[in-house]
Every structure is written in C-alpha cells, then in structure tokens.
C-alpha cells in the first residue's frame, strides 16, 4: 500500500507541471523581473530561461513592445533541495 502512494505521488509531481513562475513584477523604473523555478529535479535552468523569456515576450507584446534584457541569472539544481531557477530582469522597449 505504501508503494502505491509513493508511485501516485511521483506521477503527480511529473505530470503536475515542473515549473513555477512569480509572474512579471515591477523592479525599478521601467524595469520588470520574472523568475521561474523548477520544482522537480527533471527541469534544467535552460528550460527555465526559455520560459522566463516567453513570459516576458508575451508581457511586452501586449504593450506593442519587445523585450530588452537587462540581466539573466540562472542556477542549476543543487543537492538537498536547491531547485533550478532562472531570473530575468528586463524592460519593454519600442521596436526600432
């Protein structure tokens, strides 16, 4: 019975989505930040970076603008609960 619950829990983790987002939040004058975190060991920081850029691109496109990267930081998974993460600091600028 215990093994069955462990299997169900493992499947829920894998199927239930492997990333979390803070959403786009203001960070200074005309700047925004979005952070994506993996909540399982199956997600790498490259995937999280891509997800952060996609969210920022959608946010800026709603304003008729494009993303300008100020800074991108990422961390790989670390032992004992250090989940992978990617943080994008950006601004929305007019297309040239």
TORPA-334309 format. One record per atom (N, C-alpha, C, O, CB): atom name; chain; residue in three letters; x, y, z. Coordinates in nm, 2 decimals. Glycine has a CB too. Example, Ala and Ser with C-alpha at 12.3 -4.5 7.8 and 13.67 -1.06 7.14 Angstrom:
<sites>
N/A/Ala/1.32/-0.57/0.78
CA/A/Ala/1.23/-0.45/0.78
C/A/Ala/1.32/-0.33/0.78
O/A/Ala/1.42/-0.33/0.85
CB/A/Ala/1.13/-0.45/0.90
N/A/Ser/1.28/-0.22/0.71
CA/A/Ser/1.37/-0.11/0.71
C/A/Ser/1.29/0.00/0.79
O/A/Ser/1.34/0.11/0.80
CB/A/Ser/1.41/-0.06/0.57
</sites>
This chain:
<sites>
N/A/Unk/0.08/-0.12/0.00
CA/A/Unk/0.00/0.00/0.00
C/A/Unk/0.09/0.13/0.00
O/A/Unk/0.06/0.22/-0.07
CB/A/Unk/-0.09/0.00/0.12
N/A/Unk/0.19/0.13/0.08
CA/A/Unk/0.28/0.24/0.09
C/A/Unk/0.35/0.27/-0.05
O/A/Unk/0.36/0.38/-0.09
CB/A/Unk/0.39/0.22/0.19
N/A/Unk/0.39/0.16/-0.12
CA/A/Unk/0.45/0.18/-0.25
C/A/Unk/0.35/0.24/-0.35
O/A/Unk/0.39/0.32/-0.44
CB/A/Unk/0.50/0.04/-0.30
N/A/Unk/0.23/0.20/-0.34
CA/A/Unk/0.12/0.26/-0.43
C/A/Unk/0.11/0.41/-0.41
O/A/Unk/0.11/0.48/-0.51
CB/A/Unk/-0.01/0.19/-0.40
N/A/Unk/0.11/0.46/-0.29
CA/A/Unk/0.10/0.60/-0.27
C/A/Unk/0.23/0.67/-0.31
O/A/Unk/0.22/0.79/-0.36
CB/A/Unk/0.08/0.63/-0.12
N/A/Unk/0.34/0.61/-0.30
CA/A/Unk/0.47/0.67/-0.35
C/A/Unk/0.46/0.68/-0.50
O/A/Unk/0.51/0.79/-0.56
CB/A/Unk/0.59/0.59/-0.31
N/A/Unk/0.41/0.58/-0.57
CA/A/Unk/0.40/0.59/-0.71
C/A/Unk/0.30/0.70/-0.76
O/A/Unk/0.33/0.77/-0.85
CB/A/Unk/0.36/0.45/-0.77
N/A/Unk/0.19/0.71/-0.69
CA/A/Unk/0.09/0.81/-0.72
C/A/Unk/0.15/0.95/-0.70
O/A/Unk/0.13/1.04/-0.79
CB/A/Unk/-0.04/0.79/-0.64
N/A/Unk/0.22/0.97/-0.59
CA/A/Unk/0.29/1.10/-0.56
C/A/Unk/0.39/1.13/-0.67
O/A/Unk/0.40/1.24/-0.72
CB/A/Unk/0.35/1.09/-0.43
N/A/Unk/0.47/1.03/-0.71
CA/A/Unk/0.57/1.06/-0.81
C/A/Unk/0.51/1.10/-0.94
O/A/Unk/0.56/1.19/-1.01
CB/A/Unk/0.66/0.93/-0.83
N/A/Unk/0.40/1.03/-0.98
CA/A/Unk/0.34/1.06/-1.11
C/A/Unk/0.28/1.20/-1.10
O/A/Unk/0.28/1.28/-1.20
CB/A/Unk/0.23/0.96/-1.14
N/A/Unk/0.22/1.24/-0.99
CA/A/Unk/0.16/1.37/-0.97
C/A/Unk/0.27/1.48/-0.99
O/A/Unk/0.24/1.59/-1.05
CB/A/Unk/0.09/1.39/-0.84
N/A/Unk/0.39/1.46/-0.94
CA/A/Unk/0.49/1.56/-0.95
C/A/Unk/0.53/1.57/-1.09
O/A/Unk/0.55/1.68/-1.14
CB/A/Unk/0.62/1.51/-0.86
N/A/Unk/0.55/1.46/-1.16
CA/A/Unk/0.60/1.47/-1.30
C/A/Unk/0.49/1.53/-1.39
O/A/Unk/0.52/1.61/-1.48
CB/A/Unk/0.64/1.33/-1.35
N/A/Unk/0.37/1.49/-1.38
CA/A/Unk/0.26/1.53/-1.46
C/A/Unk/0.21/1.67/-1.43
O/A/Unk/0.16/1.75/-1.51
CB/A/Unk/0.14/1.44/-1.46
N/A/Unk/0.22/1.71/-1.30
CA/A/Unk/0.16/1.83/-1.25
C/A/Unk/0.23/1.96/-1.29
O/A/Unk/0.20/2.06/-1.23
CB/A/Unk/0.15/1.82/-1.11
N/A/Unk/0.32/1.96/-1.38
CA/A/Unk/0.39/2.08/-1.41
C/A/Unk/0.52/2.09/-1.33
O/A/Unk/0.52/2.06/-1.21
CB/A/Unk/0.31/2.20/-1.39
N/A/Unk/0.63/2.12/-1.40
CA/A/Unk/0.76/2.12/-1.34
C/A/Unk/0.82/2.26/-1.31
O/A/Unk/0.93/2.27/-1.26
CB/A/Unk/0.85/2.04/-1.42
N/A/Unk/0.74/2.36/-1.34
CA/A/Unk/0.80/2.49/-1.31
C/A/Unk/0.69/2.58/-1.24
O/A/Unk/0.57/2.56/-1.26
CB/A/Unk/0.85/2.56/-1.44
N/A/Unk/0.75/2.68/-1.17
CA/A/Unk/0.66/2.78/-1.11
C/A/Unk/0.71/2.92/-1.15
O/A/Unk/0.83/2.94/-1.18
CB/A/Unk/0.66/2.77/-0.95
N/A/Unk/0.62/3.01/-1.16
CA/A/Unk/0.66/3.15/-1.20
C/A/Unk/0.61/3.25/-1.10
O/A/Unk/0.51/3.23/-1.04
CB/A/Unk/0.61/3.18/-1.34
N/A/Unk/0.69/3.35/-1.08
CA/A/Unk/0.65/3.46/-1.00
C/A/Unk/0.55/3.55/-1.07
O/A/Unk/0.48/3.64/-1.01
CB/A/Unk/0.77/3.55/-0.95
N/A/Unk/0.55/3.54/-1.20
CA/A/Unk/0.47/3.63/-1.29
C/A/Unk/0.56/3.75/-1.31
O/A/Unk/0.67/3.76/-1.24
CB/A/Unk/0.34/3.67/-1.22
N/A/Unk/0.52/3.85/-1.39
CA/A/Unk/0.60/3.97/-1.42
C/A/Unk/0.57/4.07/-1.31
O/A/Unk/0.46/4.10/-1.28
CB/A/Unk/0.57/4.03/-1.56
N/A/Unk/0.68/4.11/-1.24
CA/A/Unk/0.67/4.21/-1.13
C/A/Unk/0.75/4.33/-1.16
O/A/Unk/0.86/4.32/-1.22
CB/A/Unk/0.70/4.15/-1.00
N/A/Unk/0.71/4.45/-1.13
CA/A/Unk/0.79/4.57/-1.15
C/A/Unk/0.91/4.56/-1.06
O/A/Unk/0.91/4.51/-0.95
CB/A/Unk/0.71/4.70/-1.11
N/A/Unk/1.02/4.62/-1.12
CA/A/Unk/1.15/4.62/-1.05
C/A/Unk/1.23/4.74/-1.09
O/A/Unk/1.32/4.74/-1.17
CB/A/Unk/1.23/4.49/-1.08
N/A/Unk/1.20/4.85/-1.02
CA/A/Unk/1.27/4.98/-1.06
C/A/Unk/1.19/5.06/-1.16
O/A/Unk/1.07/5.02/-1.19
CB/A/Unk/1.41/4.95/-1.10
N/A/Unk/1.25/5.16/-1.21
CA/A/Unk/1.19/5.25/-1.31
C/A/Unk/1.20/5.18/-1.45
O/A/Unk/1.30/5.15/-1.50
CB/A/Unk/1.26/5.38/-1.31
N/A/Unk/1.08/5.15/-1.50
CA/A/Unk/1.07/5.09/-1.64
C/A/Unk/1.13/4.96/-1.65
O/A/Unk/1.17/4.92/-1.76
CB/A/Unk/1.13/5.18/-1.74
N/A/Unk/1.15/4.88/-1.54
CA/A/Unk/1.21/4.75/-1.54
C/A/Unk/1.12/4.65/-1.48
O/A/Unk/1.03/4.69/-1.39
CB/A/Unk/1.35/4.75/-1.47
N/A/Unk/1.13/4.53/-1.52
CA/A/Unk/1.05/4.42/-1.47
C/A/Unk/1.13/4.30/-1.44
O/A/Unk/1.24/4.28/-1.50
CB/A/Unk/0.93/4.39/-1.57
N/A/Unk/1.08/4.21/-1.36
CA/A/Unk/1.15/4.09/-1.32
C/A/Unk/1.05/3.97/-1.33
O/A/Unk/0.94/3.98/-1.29
CB/A/Unk/1.22/4.10/-1.18
N/A/Unk/1.10/3.86/-1.38
CA/A/Unk/1.02/3.73/-1.38
C/A/Unk/1.12/3.62/-1.34
O/A/Unk/1.23/3.61/-1.39
CB/A/Unk/0.95/3.70/-1.51
N/A/Unk/1.08/3.54/-1.25
CA/A/Unk/1.16/3.43/-1.20
C/A/Unk/1.08/3.30/-1.22
O/A/Unk/0.97/3.28/-1.18
CB/A/Unk/1.20/3.44/-1.05
N/A/Unk/1.15/3.20/-1.28
CA/A/Unk/1.09/3.07/-1.30
C/A/Unk/1.18/2.97/-1.21
O/A/Unk/1.30/2.97/-1.22
CB/A/Unk/1.09/3.02/-1.45
N/A/Unk/1.11/2.88/-1.14
CA/A/Unk/1.18/2.78/-1.06
C/A/Unk/1.13/2.65/-1.09
O/A/Unk/1.01/2.62/-1.11
CB/A/Unk/1.15/2.82/-0.91
N/A/Unk/1.22/2.55/-1.10
CA/A/Unk/1.18/2.41/-1.12
C/A/Unk/1.14/2.35/-0.99
O/A/Unk/1.21/2.37/-0.89
CB/A/Unk/1.29/2.33/-1.19
N/A/Unk/1.04/2.28/-0.98
CA/A/Unk/1.00/2.21/-0.86
C/A/Unk/1.02/2.06/-0.85
O/A/Unk/0.98/1.99/-0.77
CB/A/Unk/0.86/2.24/-0.82
N/A/Unk/1.10/2.02/-0.95
CA/A/Unk/1.15/1.88/-0.95
C/A/Unk/1.29/1.88/-1.01
O/A/Unk/1.33/1.98/-1.06
CB/A/Unk/1.05/1.78/-1.04
N/A/Unk/1.35/1.77/-0.99
CA/A/Unk/1.49/1.76/-1.05
C/A/Unk/1.49/1.73/-1.20
O/A/Unk/1.60/1.72/-1.25
CB/A/Unk/1.56/1.65/-0.98
N/A/Unk/1.38/1.73/-1.26
CA/A/Unk/1.37/1.70/-1.41
C/A/Unk/1.38/1.82/-1.49
O/A/Unk/1.38/1.81/-1.62
CB/A/Unk/1.25/1.62/-1.44
N/A/Unk/1.39/1.94/-1.43
CA/A/Unk/1.39/2.07/-1.51
C/A/Unk/1.53/2.13/-1.50
O/A/Unk/1.59/2.13/-1.39
CB/A/Unk/1.28/2.17/-1.46
N/A/Unk/1.58/2.17/-1.61
CA/A/Unk/1.71/2.24/-1.61
C/A/Unk/1.70/2.39/-1.62
O/A/Unk/1.59/2.44/-1.66
CB/A/Unk/1.80/2.18/-1.72
N/A/Unk/1.80/2.46/-1.60
CA/A/Unk/1.80/2.61/-1.60
C/A/Unk/1.78/2.66/-1.74
O/A/Unk/1.72/2.77/-1.76
CB/A/Unk/1.92/2.67/-1.54
N/A/Unk/1.82/2.59/-1.84
CA/A/Unk/1.80/2.64/-1.98
C/A/Unk/1.65/2.64/-2.01
O/A/Unk/1.60/2.74/-2.08
CB/A/Unk/1.87/2.55/-2.08
N/A/Unk/1.58/2.54/-1.97
CA/A/Unk/1.43/2.54/-1.99
C/A/Unk/1.36/2.66/-1.91
O/A/Unk/1.27/2.72/-1.97
CB/A/Unk/1.37/2.41/-1.94
N/A/Unk/1.41/2.68/-1.79
CA/A/Unk/1.36/2.79/-1.71
C/A/Unk/1.39/2.93/-1.78
O/A/Unk/1.30/3.02/-1.77
CB/A/Unk/1.41/2.78/-1.57
N/A/Unk/1.50/2.94/-1.83
CA/A/Unk/1.54/3.07/-1.90
C/A/Unk/1.44/3.09/-2.02
O/A/Unk/1.39/3.20/-2.04
CB/A/Unk/1.68/3.06/-1.95
N/A/Unk/1.42/2.98/-2.10
CA/A/Unk/1.33/2.99/-2.21
C/A/Unk/1.19/3.03/-2.17
O/A/Unk/1.13/3.12/-2.23
CB/A/Unk/1.32/2.86/-2.29
N/A/Unk/1.14/2.97/-2.06
CA/A/Unk/1.01/3.00/-2.01
C/A/Unk/1.00/3.15/-1.96
O/A/Unk/0.90/3.22/-1.98
CB/A/Unk/0.97/2.91/-1.89
N/A/Unk/1.11/3.20/-1.90
CA/A/Unk/1.11/3.34/-1.85
C/A/Unk/1.10/3.43/-1.97
O/A/Unk/1.03/3.53/-1.96
CB/A/Unk/1.24/3.36/-1.76
N/A/Unk/1.18/3.40/-2.07
CA/A/Unk/1.18/3.49/-2.19
C/A/Unk/1.04/3.48/-2.26
O/A/Unk/1.00/3.59/-2.31
CB/A/Unk/1.29/3.44/-2.29
N/A/Unk/0.98/3.37/-2.27
CA/A/Unk/0.85/3.36/-2.33
C/A/Unk/0.75/3.44/-2.25
O/A/Unk/0.67/3.51/-2.31
CB/A/Unk/0.80/3.21/-2.33
N/A/Unk/0.75/3.44/-2.12
CA/A/Unk/0.66/3.52/-2.04
C/A/Unk/0.69/3.67/-2.06
O/A/Unk/0.59/3.75/-2.07
CB/A/Unk/0.67/3.48/-1.89
N/A/Unk/0.81/3.71/-2.06
CA/A/Unk/0.85/3.85/-2.08
C/A/Unk/0.81/3.89/-2.22
O/A/Unk/0.76/4.01/-2.23
CB/A/Unk/1.00/3.87/-2.06
N/A/Unk/0.83/3.81/-2.32
CA/A/Unk/0.79/3.85/-2.45
C/A/Unk/0.64/3.87/-2.47
O/A/Unk/0.59/3.96/-2.53
CB/A/Unk/0.83/3.74/-2.55
N/A/Unk/0.56/3.78/-2.41
CA/A/Unk/0.41/3.80/-2.41
C/A/Unk/0.37/3.92/-2.34
O/A/Unk/0.29/4.00/-2.38
CB/A/Unk/0.35/3.67/-2.34
N/A/Unk/0.44/3.95/-2.22
CA/A/Unk/0.41/4.07/-2.14
C/A/Unk/0.43/4.20/-2.23
O/A/Unk/0.35/4.29/-2.23
CB/A/Unk/0.49/4.08/-2.01
N/A/Unk/0.55/4.21/-2.29
CA/A/Unk/0.59/4.32/-2.37
C/A/Unk/0.50/4.34/-2.50
O/A/Unk/0.46/4.45/-2.54
CB/A/Unk/0.73/4.32/-2.41
N/A/Unk/0.47/4.22/-2.56
CA/A/Unk/0.39/4.22/-2.68
C/A/Unk/0.25/4.28/-2.65
O/A/Unk/0.19/4.35/-2.74
CB/A/Unk/0.38/4.08/-2.74
N/A/Unk/0.20/4.26/-2.53
CA/A/Unk/0.07/4.32/-2.50
C/A/Unk/0.07/4.47/-2.50
O/A/Unk/-0.03/4.54/-2.51
CB/A/Unk/0.02/4.27/-2.36
N/A/Unk/0.19/4.53/-2.49
CA/A/Unk/0.21/4.67/-2.49
C/A/Unk/0.26/4.72/-2.63
O/A/Unk/0.29/4.84/-2.65
CB/A/Unk/0.31/4.72/-2.38
N/A/Unk/0.27/4.63/-2.72
CA/A/Unk/0.32/4.66/-2.86
C/A/Unk/0.47/4.69/-2.86
O/A/Unk/0.52/4.76/-2.94
CB/A/Unk/0.25/4.78/-2.91
N/A/Unk/0.54/4.62/-2.76
CA/A/Unk/0.69/4.64/-2.75
C/A/Unk/0.76/4.51/-2.75
O/A/Unk/0.70/4.40/-2.76
CB/A/Unk/0.72/4.72/-2.62
N/A/Unk/0.89/4.52/-2.74
CA/A/Unk/0.98/4.40/-2.74
C/A/Unk/1.06/4.40/-2.61
O/A/Unk/1.08/4.50/-2.55
CB/A/Unk/1.07/4.39/-2.86
N/A/Unk/1.12/4.28/-2.58
CA/A/Unk/1.20/4.26/-2.46
C/A/Unk/1.34/4.31/-2.48
O/A/Unk/1.40/4.28/-2.59
CB/A/Unk/1.20/4.11/-2.42
N/A/Unk/1.39/4.39/-2.39
CA/A/Unk/1.53/4.42/-2.38
C/A/Unk/1.59/4.37/-2.25
O/A/Unk/1.54/4.40/-2.14
CB/A/Unk/1.55/4.58/-2.39
N/A/Unk/1.68/4.27/-2.26
CA/A/Unk/1.74/4.21/-2.14
C/A/Unk/1.83/4.30/-2.07
O/A/Unk/1.92/4.36/-2.13
CB/A/Unk/1.81/4.08/-2.18
N/A/Unk/1.81/4.32/-1.94
CA/A/Unk/1.90/4.39/-1.85
C/A/Unk/2.00/4.29/-1.79
O/A/Unk/2.12/4.31/-1.78
CB/A/Unk/1.82/4.47/-1.74
N/A/Unk/1.94/4.18/-1.74
CA/A/Unk/2.02/4.07/-1.68
C/A/Unk/1.95/3.94/-1.67
O/A/Unk/1.83/3.94/-1.66
CB/A/Unk/2.06/4.12/-1.53
N/A/Unk/2.02/3.83/-1.69
CA/A/Unk/1.96/3.70/-1.68
C/A/Unk/2.06/3.62/-1.59
O/A/Unk/2.18/3.61/-1.61
CB/A/Unk/1.95/3.63/-1.82
N/A/Unk/2.00/3.57/-1.48
CA/A/Unk/2.07/3.48/-1.39
C/A/Unk/2.01/3.35/-1.38
O/A/Unk/1.88/3.34/-1.38
CB/A/Unk/2.08/3.55/-1.24
N/A/Unk/2.09/3.24/-1.37
CA/A/Unk/2.03/3.11/-1.36
C/A/Unk/2.11/3.02/-1.27
O/A/Unk/2.24/3.05/-1.26
CB/A/Unk/2.01/3.04/-1.50
N/A/Unk/2.05/2.93/-1.21
CA/A/Unk/2.12/2.83/-1.12
C/A/Unk/2.07/2.69/-1.15
O/A/Unk/1.95/2.67/-1.18
CB/A/Unk/2.09/2.86/-0.97
N/A/Unk/2.16/2.60/-1.16
CA/A/Unk/2.13/2.46/-1.18
C/A/Unk/2.08/2.40/-1.05
O/A/Unk/2.09/2.46/-0.94
CB/A/Unk/2.25/2.38/-1.23
N/A/Unk/2.01/2.28/-1.05
CA/A/Unk/1.97/2.22/-0.93
C/A/Unk/2.09/2.19/-0.84
O/A/Unk/2.20/2.16/-0.89
CB/A/Unk/1.89/2.08/-0.97
N/A/Unk/2.06/2.20/-0.71
CA/A/Unk/2.17/2.17/-0.61
C/A/Unk/2.12/2.06/-0.52
O/A/Unk/2.00/2.04/-0.50
CB/A/Unk/2.20/2.30/-0.54
N/A/Unk/2.21/1.99/-0.46
CA/A/Unk/2.18/1.88/-0.37
C/A/Unk/2.09/1.93/-0.25
O/A/Unk/2.11/2.04/-0.21
CB/A/Unk/2.30/1.81/-0.32
N/A/Unk/2.01/1.84/-0.21
CA/A/Unk/1.93/1.87/-0.09
C/A/Unk/1.83/1.99/-0.10
O/A/Unk/1.82/2.07/-0.01
CB/A/Unk/2.01/1.89/0.03
N/A/Unk/1.76/2.00/-0.21
CA/A/Unk/1.65/2.09/-0.23
C/A/Unk/1.68/2.22/-0.30
O/A/Unk/1.60/2.31/-0.30
CB/A/Unk/1.60/2.12/-0.10
N/A/Unk/1.80/2.23/-0.35
CA/A/Unk/1.83/2.35/-0.43
C/A/Unk/1.78/2.34/-0.57
O/A/Unk/1.84/2.29/-0.66
CB/A/Unk/1.98/2.38/-0.43
N/A/Unk/1.65/2.38/-0.59
CA/A/Unk/1.59/2.37/-0.72
C/A/Unk/1.65/2.46/-0.82
O/A/Unk/1.70/2.56/-0.79
CB/A/Unk/1.44/2.39/-0.71
N/A/Unk/1.65/2.42/-0.95
CA/A/Unk/1.70/2.51/-1.06
C/A/Unk/1.61/2.63/-1.07
O/A/Unk/1.49/2.63/-1.04
CB/A/Unk/1.70/2.43/-1.19
N/A/Unk/1.67/2.74/-1.11
CA/A/Unk/1.59/2.87/-1.12
C/A/Unk/1.65/2.96/-1.23
O/A/Unk/1.77/2.95/-1.26
CB/A/Unk/1.58/2.94/-0.99
N/A/Unk/1.57/3.05/-1.28
CA/A/Unk/1.62/3.15/-1.38
C/A/Unk/1.54/3.28/-1.35
O/A/Unk/1.42/3.28/-1.34
CB/A/Unk/1.60/3.10/-1.53
N/A/Unk/1.62/3.39/-1.34
CA/A/Unk/1.56/3.52/-1.31
C/A/Unk/1.60/3.61/-1.43
O/A/Unk/1.72/3.63/-1.45
CB/A/Unk/1.61/3.57/-1.18
N/A/Unk/1.50/3.67/-1.49
CA/A/Unk/1.52/3.76/-1.60
C/A/Unk/1.48/3.90/-1.55
O/A/Unk/1.36/3.92/-1.51
CB/A/Unk/1.44/3.72/-1.72
N/A/Unk/1.57/4.00/-1.56
CA/A/Unk/1.54/4.14/-1.54
C/A/Unk/1.54/4.20/-1.68
O/A/Unk/1.64/4.19/-1.76
CB/A/Unk/1.65/4.21/-1.44
N/A/Unk/1.43/4.27/-1.71
CA/A/Unk/1.41/4.32/-1.84
C/A/Unk/1.33/4.45/-1.85
O/A/Unk/1.28/4.49/-1.75
CB/A/Unk/1.35/4.22/-1.93
N/A/Unk/1.33/4.51/-1.96
CA/A/Unk/1.24/4.63/-1.99
C/A/Unk/1.17/4.61/-2.12
O/A/Unk/1.22/4.53/-2.21
CB/A/Unk/1.32/4.77/-1.98
N/A/Unk/1.06/4.67/-2.14
CA/A/Unk/0.99/4.67/-2.27
C/A/Unk/1.02/4.79/-2.34
O/A/Unk/1.01/4.90/-2.29
CB/A/Unk/0.84/4.65/-2.24
N/A/Unk/1.07/4.78/-2.47
CA/A/Unk/1.11/4.89/-2.55
C/A/Unk/1.04/4.89/-2.68
O/A/Unk/0.99/4.78/-2.72
CB/A/Unk/1.27/4.89/-2.57
N/A/Unk/1.03/5.01/-2.74
CA/A/Unk/0.97/5.02/-2.88
C/A/Unk/1.06/4.94/-2.98
O/A/Unk/1.18/4.93/-2.97
CB/A/Unk/0.96/5.17/-2.92
N/A/Unk/0.99/4.88/-3.08
CA/A/Unk/1.07/4.82/-3.19
C/A/Unk/1.13/4.93/-3.27
O/A/Unk/1.07/5.03/-3.29
CB/A/Unk/0.97/4.73/-3.27
N/A/Unk/1.25/4.90/-3.32
CA/A/Unk/1.32/5.00/-3.40
C/A/Unk/1.29/4.99/-3.54
O/A/Unk/1.34/5.06/-3.62
CB/A/Unk/1.47/4.99/-3.38
</sites>
